[in-house]
Amino acid sequence: MGRDTPTEPKDVKDRGLHARHAGDPTLASYLSSFLFALSVPGFVLLSYAGYWQGWYPYSWILGVFGG
């Protein structure tokens, strides 16, 4: 719920859009974002790889990806 009292605008670092300590983004934060961005394509590829290996039928790919 919003506040009733007005506040002054804060710059990007004060709003906490990067690191929690309001500093520059760290290598760990970049790596975390990179791995998160790769996770969905990786799961899709693994789902299809299981089908290509004959582990389950084509109709199960969506269920395997969701699982």
SULTAUR-V885098 format. One record per helix or strand. SS is the DSSP state (alpha for helix, beta for strand). FROM is the first residue (numbers start at 1). TO is the last residue. If there is no record, write none. Layout:
BEGIN
{{SS/FROM/TO} {SS/FROM/TO}}
END
This chain:
BEGIN
{{alpha/12/15} {alpha/27/52} {alpha/58/66}}
END
